[in-house]
């Protein structure tokens, strides 16, 4: 079918409201807020039902986790995807109003925050991880919807009936890979983790399932997502996202295997 037979995605201004200078309310920022609100609501719900957490402890953890997401996401994006720009201009790291966040960087930021929290509060690190893991997928869901509304990070060219012509993607129809990710990394992974934690599990099992589930979902969708233009496909024909995801899959399998031999505890 010619491109005109597919849905032409409308041009949507990524800025909802200009406030002053570079300060504005953006769709992607709104997605972050929605993810944070859901994490607070669901985490509070978990804390009320938990024998190991109080609302105050959870609120403290969420603050440091959110800080880890923002700092890690930006630093990871610059180091993984825009390192050459950073070398040319180190101040590029702080140009957050131009956009650019990395999930893998955000994950490393959250892990760093979790390590700090676990050490400061003398809690087992995997206990913290098992509590946090179910809060993440819906943040990914809202974030991918933000990517879709912005018409960015679209998929590879295709002629499937649900293909979309994105204004920034040229005249060819493409996979709406942002929606694939929103479904798999967000809704499906959240439902899987919610179901899994209904029964007592060995410590680290929920964290392991999150890493494995996200890793498999992201690795799969990368086959439909257009690789970054300045990177293309790397060794073995895999994208940067796939290479960064492989360690997550291996670590997830390792945590699930190790959890089988541990005493089962109520979740979260």
Secondary structure, DSSP 8 states (H G I E B T S, - for coil): --GGGSEE-----SEEEEEETTEEEEHHHHHHHHHHHHHHHHHHHHHHH-SS--HHHHHHHHHHHHHHHHHHHHHHHHHHH-HHHHHH-GGGGG-GGG----HHHHHHHHHHHHHHHHHHHT--HHHHHHHHHHHHHHHHHHHHHHHHHHT-S-B-B---TT-EE-GGG-SS-B--HHHHHIIIIIIIHHHHHHHHTTS-EETTHHHHHHHHHHHHHHHHHTTTB---TTT---GGG--HHHHHHHHHHHHHHHHHHHHHTS-EE---
